[in-house]
Structure formats: structure tokens, C-alpha cells
Amino acid sequence: MCPISSRAEVIFFDATGTLFEVRGSVGAIYSRIANRHGLRTDPEQLEQAFGRAFLSQPAGLHSLDDELELALAEKQWWREVVEGALEGRMAPESFPGYFEEVFEAFRNAEAWELYSDTRPGLTRLRSLGYRLAVISNFDSRLIDLLANLNLHSFFEQAILSWRAGAAKPDARIFHYALELMRIPAAGAVHVGDSMEDDVAGAQNAGLTAVLFDRRQIHPDWRDGHRVESFDSLLRLLGHQPGKDRPPQ
């Protein structure tokens, strides 16, 4: 594995699928909460319905300065997704309470599972002197989620598509992140699990991209940098996990 240039000062990370993942499945969480609101559903079918509703919903990107307006816009967007996923099966009087509960569920740590190497890996990178930040298509709930997962202290910034007005793989969100971190593209690395959103997006914006292939979906990919763990990421950056000293 050929190490990345020593000019790297900032490492951007994707969030979901890179640092943590949904505990169980979205369908299971939606279904479990739906049962409490009078609707029995099959988790797998609801998972599929959620996927269709999510993909059919128009992009809801904003660059609003007012936090309240932004929160309301995000929440309305998700309300329409959840309505679409349920396909009219829940009683109208039950839906508001259901939506509030399911929306808040994904703000909390209980709905997510942190990968076992995430916290020690981030700790190691910080000890080596790297500046860290997140670039995600998640909405503003990610700010609370990072705090609830005790990850917020690792990151200088959490750059969100809803706030940037552009979503990965659009180069504009990466340029916006570079501006916030005051770093040229040549000094930044972006790490994520999506070949399109993270790898192609970062490369098109001039950053060094690293595919975080935890599930080994692309074992034969050789057109760029690929890692399967934080240990292999550290080696790619030219460090031996847990052995070398921070740069002077």
C-alpha cells in the first residue's frame, strides 16, 4: 500500500457507514415504533418502502442562516418521506405522534451502533496531529448525534448538506468544507464508504479520496486508495497503528 502524501493536514470523514451504522435496520426501528402507535408492519417491507420513499423525495437542500427555519424545513422533508414509507396505512390521528417519535429516535445513540475501531482510530489520528471534520448528507440532527455518541470532541467542524446547500457528490460541499477548515484541497483527505458520494465527489473537488470499504464490497478496486479499517487507514497515511510518535 503506497502511503498518501505527507502534505495531508485535514482528514474529512463521512458519517453513516464510515463511523457508525444503524442498529439493526431502519425498517426495524420504524416498525417497532409503528407498533406502539397502532400499526403492525413487516420490518423488511417497511425497509423497502422507506427506500422507495427516500429516493423519490426531491432534494431538500437549503443554505438557510436561520436555525429555526432550517430545522423546520428538514423536519417537513422527513415528514413527507415517512408518510410515503407508510403508504397511508396509519390512522391520520396517530401519525403526528408516530412521526415525532421516529424522527427523534435517529437523533439518539440507541438507534446507532458505533464501529469498534472508530473511537480509538479517531483518538490515534488526533494524537498524530491531524485536524478532523465530518462531511455528511445527514441533516442537522447529526450535531446532536455526534454528541450523543461522544464523538463531537474529535471534530472541528461537521459540514452538512442541508447547511451547505449542496450534497455529496457535488463538489460545492467539499469546497465549502475546505473554506471552513482553511485548507487547500492538496492538504485534505476525504474518507467515506460510498464510491460515488465520497470517492468520486472528493476526487472531482481536488481532494485525495479514500474508500472505507468495511464490508469488502469492492475488494478488487484498484483505481484509488481503499482501506477496510482505521488501522489500514493509518498505514495508508504512513503510520504504524499505536507505534510511531506524532510529527514534530
C-alpha positions in Angstrom: 0.0 0.0 0.0 1.5 3.3 -1.1 1.2 6.0 1.6 -0.7 9.2 1.0 1.3 12.4 0.6 2.7 13.7 3.8 1.1 17.1 3.0 -2.2 15.9 4.4 -3.2 18.0 7.4 -7.0 17.7 7.4 -9.0 14.4 7.2 -12.7 14.6 6.4 -14.9 11.7 7.3 -18.3 10.6 6.0 -20.6 9.7 8.9 -23.1 6.8 8.4 -21.4 3.7 7.1 -18.0 5.0 7.9 -18.0 6.0 11.6 -21.3 4.2 12.7 -24.3 2.4 11.3 -28.0 2.0 12.1 -28.5 -0.5 14.9 -30.5 -3.3 13.2 -32.2 -1.6 10.3 -34.3 1.5 9.5 -37.3 -0.8 8.8 -37.0 -2.5 12.2 -36.9 0.8 14.0 -39.8 2.3 12.0 -41.8 -0.9 12.5 -41.1 -1.2 16.3 -42.3 2.4 16.8 -45.3 1.9 14.5 -46.5 -1.0 16.6 -46.7 1.4 19.6 -48.9 3.7 17.5 -51.4 1.0 16.5 -49.9 -0.2 13.2 -48.4 -3.7 12.8 -45.9 -3.8 10.0 -43.3 -6.1 8.5 -39.8 -4.6 9.1 -38.4 -5.8 5.8 -41.4 -4.5 3.8 -41.2 -1.2 5.6 -37.5 -1.0 4.9 -38.2 -1.4 1.2 -41.0 1.2 1.3 -38.7 3.6 3.2 -36.1 3.2 0.5 -38.6 4.0 -2.3 -40.0 7.0 -0.4 -36.5 8.4 0.3 -35.3 8.1 -3.3 -38.5 9.6 -4.7 -38.4 12.6 -2.4 -36.9 15.7 -4.2 -33.6 17.0 -2.8 -34.3 19.2 0.2 -31.2 21.3 0.4 -31.0 24.7 2.0 -28.4 27.2 2.8 -30.6 29.0 5.4 -28.9 31.2 8.0 -31.9 30.9 10.5 -31.5 27.7 12.5 -35.2 27.5 13.2 -36.2 27.8 9.6 -33.6 25.2 8.7 -34.9 22.8 11.4 -38.5 23.2 10.2 -37.5 22.6 6.5 -35.6 19.5 7.4 -38.4 18.1 9.5 -41.0 18.7 6.9 -38.9 17.0 4.3 -38.6 13.9 6.6 -42.3 14.0 7.4 -43.0 13.6 3.7 -40.6 10.7 3.5 -42.1 8.9 6.5 -45.6 9.5 5.1 -44.5 8.0 1.8 -43.0 5.0 3.6 -46.2 4.2 5.5 -48.2 4.4 2.2 -51.3 5.7 4.0 -51.6 2.6 6.4 -51.5 4.5 9.7 -54.6 6.3 11.0 -54.3 10.1 10.4 -54.8 10.9 14.1 -51.9 8.6 15.0 -49.3 9.8 12.5 -48.2 13.0 14.2 -47.2 11.2 17.4 -45.6 8.5 15.4 -43.6 10.8 13.3 -42.3 12.8 16.3 -41.1 9.6 17.9 -39.4 8.1 14.9 -37.8 11.4 13.9 -36.3 11.9 17.4 -35.2 8.2 17.5 -32.5 8.8 15.0 -31.1 11.7 16.9 -30.2 9.4 19.8 -27.4 7.0 20.2 -29.7 4.0 20.8 -30.6 3.9 17.1 -27.0 3.7 16.0 -24.0 1.4 16.5 -20.5 2.8 16.6 -17.9 0.7 14.8 -15.5 -0.8 17.4 -12.4 0.9 15.8 -14.0 4.4 15.4 -13.2 6.0 18.7 -9.6 4.5 19.1 -8.9 5.3 15.4 -10.0 9.0 15.8 -8.0 9.2 19.0 -4.9 8.0 17.2 -5.3 10.4 14.3 -5.8 13.4 16.7 -2.7 12.3 18.6 -0.7 12.4 15.4 -1.7 16.0 14.8 -4.3 15.6 12.1 -7.3 18.0 12.1 -10.6 16.2 11.7 -14.0 17.1 10.4 -17.2 15.4 9.0 -18.8 15.9 5.6 -22.2 14.4 5.5 -25.5 14.4 3.7 -27.2 13.9 7.1 -29.4 16.7 8.4 -28.7 18.8 11.5 -29.6 16.0 13.9 -26.1 14.8 13.2 -24.8 17.5 15.5 -26.7 16.1 18.5 -26.0 12.5 17.4 -22.2 13.1 17.4 -22.5 14.5 20.9 -24.7 11.6 22.0 -22.2 9.1 20.6 -19.4 11.0 22.4 -17.6 11.8 19.1 -18.1 15.5 18.8 -14.9 16.4 20.5 -12.8 14.8 17.8 -14.1 17.1 15.1 -13.5 20.8 14.4 -16.5 21.0 12.0 -19.5 19.0 10.9 -20.3 20.1 7.4 -23.9 19.2 6.5 -25.5 19.2 3.1 -28.6 20.9 4.5 -26.5 23.8 5.6 -24.1 23.9 2.7 -26.8 24.0 0.1 -25.2 21.1 -1.8 -25.0 17.4 -1.2 -22.2 14.9 -1.9 -21.1 14.1 -4.6 -21.5 17.8 -5.6 -18.0 19.4 -5.5 -19.5 22.5 -3.8 -20.0 20.8 -0.4 -16.3 19.8 -0.5 -15.2 23.3 -1.4 -17.4 24.7 1.4 -15.7 22.3 3.8 -12.2 23.4 2.6 -13.1 27.0 3.2 -14.4 26.3 6.7 -11.2 24.4 7.6 -9.0 27.0 5.8 -7.1 24.3 4.0 -6.3 23.8 0.2 -7.6 20.7 -1.5 -4.0 19.4 -1.7 -3.8 19.3 2.1 -7.0 17.4 2.7 -8.1 13.7 2.6 -11.8 12.6 2.5 -12.7 9.1 3.8 -16.1 7.5 3.1 -17.9 4.3 2.2 -19.7 5.5 -1.0 -17.9 5.1 -4.3 -20.0 7.9 -5.8 -20.7 10.3 -3.0 -17.3 10.1 -1.2 -14.7 8.9 -3.7 -15.9 10.4 -6.9 -17.2 13.5 -5.2 -13.9 14.2 -3.3 -11.8 13.5 -6.3 -13.8 15.8 -8.5 -13.3 18.6 -5.9 -9.5 18.0 -5.9 -9.2 16.2 -2.6 -7.4 12.9 -2.0 -10.2 10.3 -1.6 -10.1 7.1 0.4 -12.8 4.4 0.1 -13.6 3.0 3.5 -14.7 -0.5 2.4 -15.6 -2.1 5.8 -17.8 -4.7 4.2 -15.3 -5.5 1.4 -17.9 -4.7 -1.3 -15.1 -3.6 -3.6 -12.2 -5.9 -2.9 -10.8 -5.7 -6.4 -11.0 -2.0 -6.8 -7.5 -0.6 -7.7 -8.3 2.9 -9.1 -7.6 4.7 -5.9 -7.0 4.4 -2.2 -9.0 1.7 -0.3 -9.0 0.7 3.3 -11.0 -1.7 5.5 -10.3 -0.4 9.0 -8.8 2.5 10.8 -5.5 0.5 11.2 -5.2 0.3 7.4 -6.1 4.0 7.1 -3.2 4.8 9.5 -0.9 2.7 7.4 -2.1 4.4 4.2 -1.2 7.7 5.9 2.3 6.4 6.6 1.9 5.4 10.3 2.1 2.2 12.2 -1.0 1.9 14.5 -0.1 2.6 18.0 3.7 2.7 17.5 5.0 5.9 16.0 5.2 9.3 17.6 3.3 12.4 16.4 5.1 14.5 13.9 7.3 17.4 15.3 
